[in-house]
Amino acid sequence: MTKKSIEHFFKRIGDHRHHNKLHKLIDVIIIAICGVIAGADTYEQIENFGKKRKKWLSRFLELPHGIPSHDTFGRIFERMNPNEF
């Protein structure tokens, strides 16, 4: 069995941002999934989860511009095609 990265499972999700791509899409997705598993219900709570666990997240995510803001999470997920997810 071949070991696959988590990115493999999300590569079909389109990035519908036209500009201002400071954060990697895979980083946003993984932070959101982890945050929701940990009990986050809102974009603000997902952002707070990311900030509190930034050191841990940095072990496997690039986070070139840190943790995205709750507005960034909202914009990305509102534009995402749920069928792709």
KEFI-146454 format. One line per 3 residues: number of its first residue (from 1); their letters; for each residue x, y, z of N, C-alpha, C. Coordinates in nm, 2 decimals. Layout:
<loses>
NUM = A = X Y Z X Y Z X Y Z  ...
</loses>
This chain:
<loses>
1 = MTK = 0.08 -0.12 0.00 0.00 0.00 0.00 0.09 0.12 0.00  0.06 0.22 -0.08 0.13 0.34 -0.10 0.08 0.44 0.00  0.18 0.51 0.07 0.14 0.62 0.16 0.11 0.74 0.08
4 = KSI = 0.00 0.80 0.10 -0.04 0.92 0.03 -0.05 1.04 0.12  -0.02 1.16 0.07 -0.03 1.28 0.16 -0.18 1.32 0.16  -0.21 1.39 0.26 -0.35 1.44 0.28 -0.39 1.53 0.16
7 = EHF = -0.29 1.60 0.10 -0.32 1.68 -0.02 -0.38 1.60 -0.14  -0.34 1.47 -0.15 -0.39 1.39 -0.25 -0.54 1.38 -0.25  -0.60 1.38 -0.13 -0.74 1.36 -0.11 -0.82 1.49 -0.14
10 = FKR = -0.75 1.60 -0.14 -0.82 1.73 -0.16 -0.78 1.80 -0.29  -0.70 1.73 -0.37 -0.65 1.80 -0.49 -0.75 1.84 -0.59  -0.87 1.78 -0.59 -0.98 1.81 -0.68 -1.06 1.94 -0.64
13 = IGD = -1.03 1.99 -0.53 -1.11 2.11 -0.48 -1.05 2.23 -0.55  -1.13 2.30 -0.62 -1.09 2.42 -0.70 -1.07 2.54 -0.60  -0.96 2.61 -0.63 -0.93 2.73 -0.56 -1.00 2.85 -0.63
16 = HRH = -1.11 2.90 -0.58 -1.19 3.00 -0.66 -1.14 3.14 -0.62  -1.03 3.16 -0.56 -0.98 3.29 -0.53 -0.91 3.34 -0.66  -0.94 3.46 -0.69 -0.88 3.52 -0.82 -0.75 3.59 -0.79
19 = HNK = -0.73 3.64 -0.67 -0.61 3.71 -0.63 -0.60 3.70 -0.48  -0.49 3.76 -0.43 -0.47 3.76 -0.28 -0.47 3.62 -0.22  -0.39 3.53 -0.28 -0.38 3.40 -0.23 -0.26 3.39 -0.13
22 = LHK = -0.27 3.45 -0.01 -0.17 3.45 0.09 -0.15 3.31 0.15  -0.27 3.24 0.17 -0.27 3.12 0.24 -0.29 3.00 0.14  -0.22 2.89 0.16 -0.24 2.77 0.08 -0.38 2.72 0.11
25 = LID = -0.45 2.68 0.00 -0.58 2.62 0.02 -0.58 2.50 0.11  -0.48 2.41 0.09 -0.48 2.29 0.18 -0.46 2.33 0.32  -0.38 2.43 0.35 -0.37 2.47 0.49 -0.50 2.52 0.55
28 = VII = -0.58 2.60 0.47 -0.71 2.64 0.52 -0.80 2.53 0.54  -0.80 2.43 0.45 -0.89 2.32 0.46 -0.86 2.23 0.59  -0.73 2.21 0.61 -0.69 2.12 0.72 -0.71 2.19 0.85
31 = IAI = -0.69 2.32 0.86 -0.71 2.39 0.99 -0.86 2.39 1.02  -0.95 2.41 0.91 -1.09 2.40 0.93 -1.14 2.27 0.98  -1.09 2.16 0.91 -1.13 2.03 0.95 -1.09 2.00 1.10
34 = CGV = -0.97 2.03 1.13 -0.92 2.00 1.27 -1.00 2.09 1.37  -1.03 2.21 1.33 -1.10 2.30 1.42 -1.24 2.24 1.45  -1.31 2.20 1.34 -1.45 2.15 1.36 -1.44 2.02 1.44
37 = IAG = -1.35 1.93 1.41 -1.34 1.81 1.50 -1.32 1.85 1.64  -1.25 1.95 1.67 -1.22 2.00 1.81 -1.34 2.08 1.86  -1.45 2.10 1.79 -1.57 2.16 1.84 -1.60 2.30 1.79
40 = ADT = -1.52 2.35 1.70 -1.55 2.48 1.64 -1.67 2.48 1.56  -1.76 2.58 1.58 -1.88 2.60 1.50 -1.89 2.71 1.41  -1.79 2.81 1.42 -1.79 2.93 1.34 -1.65 2.95 1.29
43 = YEQ = -1.65 3.04 1.19 -1.52 3.08 1.13 -1.43 3.14 1.24  -1.49 3.22 1.33 -1.41 3.28 1.44 -1.35 3.18 1.53  -1.43 3.07 1.56 -1.38 2.96 1.64 -1.27 2.88 1.57
46 = IEN = -1.28 2.87 1.44 -1.18 2.80 1.36 -1.05 2.88 1.37  -1.06 3.01 1.35 -0.94 3.10 1.35 -0.88 3.09 1.49  -0.96 3.09 1.60 -0.90 3.08 1.73 -0.84 2.95 1.76
49 = FGK = -0.90 2.84 1.71 -0.83 2.71 1.72 -0.70 2.71 1.65  -0.69 2.77 1.53 -0.56 2.77 1.46 -0.46 2.85 1.53  -0.50 2.96 1.59 -0.40 3.05 1.66 -0.35 2.97 1.79
52 = KRK = -0.44 2.91 1.86 -0.40 2.84 1.98 -0.31 2.72 1.95  -0.33 2.66 1.83 -0.25 2.54 1.80 -0.16 2.56 1.68  -0.11 2.68 1.66 -0.03 2.71 1.55 0.10 2.63 1.56
55 = KWL = 0.16 2.62 1.67 0.29 2.55 1.68 0.27 2.40 1.63  0.16 2.34 1.68 0.13 2.20 1.63 0.10 2.19 1.48  0.02 2.29 1.43 -0.02 2.29 1.29 0.11 2.31 1.20
58 = SRF = 0.20 2.39 1.25 0.32 2.42 1.18 0.41 2.30 1.16  0.39 2.19 1.23 0.46 2.07 1.21 0.43 2.00 1.08  0.31 2.02 1.02 0.28 1.96 0.90 0.21 2.05 0.80
61 = LEL = 0.19 2.17 0.83 0.14 2.27 0.73 0.25 2.38 0.71  0.24 2.44 0.59 0.34 2.54 0.56 0.31 2.67 0.63  0.19 2.72 0.63 0.15 2.84 0.70 0.24 2.96 0.66
64 = PHG = 0.26 2.99 0.53 0.35 3.09 0.50 0.32 3.23 0.55  0.19 3.26 0.58 0.15 3.39 0.63 0.07 3.37 0.76  0.10 3.26 0.84 0.04 3.24 0.96 -0.10 3.18 0.95
67 = IPS = -0.18 3.20 1.05 -0.32 3.14 1.05 -0.41 3.24 0.98  -0.49 3.19 0.89 -0.58 3.28 0.82 -0.69 3.34 0.92  -0.74 3.46 0.88 -0.84 3.52 0.96 -0.98 3.45 0.94
70 = HDT = -1.07 3.48 1.03 -1.20 3.42 1.01 -1.27 3.47 0.88  -1.24 3.59 0.84 -1.29 3.64 0.71 -1.24 3.56 0.59  -1.11 3.52 0.60 -1.05 3.44 0.50 -1.11 3.30 0.49
73 = FGR = -1.13 3.24 0.61 -1.20 3.11 0.61 -1.34 3.12 0.55  -1.41 3.23 0.58 -1.55 3.25 0.53 -1.55 3.26 0.38  -1.46 3.35 0.33 -1.46 3.37 0.18 -1.42 3.24 0.11
76 = IFE = -1.33 3.17 0.16 -1.29 3.05 0.09 -1.40 2.94 0.09  -1.46 2.92 0.20 -1.56 2.82 0.21 -1.69 2.86 0.14  -1.72 2.98 0.14 -1.84 3.03 0.07 -1.83 3.02 -0.08
79 = RMN = -1.71 3.02 -0.13 -1.69 3.00 -0.27 -1.66 2.86 -0.32  -1.64 2.77 -0.22 -1.60 2.64 -0.25 -1.73 2.56 -0.30  -1.71 2.48 -0.39 -1.81 2.39 -0.44 -1.82 2.27 -0.35
82 = PNE = -1.94 2.26 -0.28 -1.95 2.15 -0.18 -1.94 2.01 -0.24  -1.97 2.00 -0.37 -1.96 1.87 -0.44 -1.82 1.83 -0.46  -1.73 1.92 -0.47 -1.59 1.89 -0.48 -1.53 1.85 -0.35
85 = F = -1.58 1.91 -0.24 -1.53 1.87 -0.11 -1.57 1.73 -0.08
</loses>
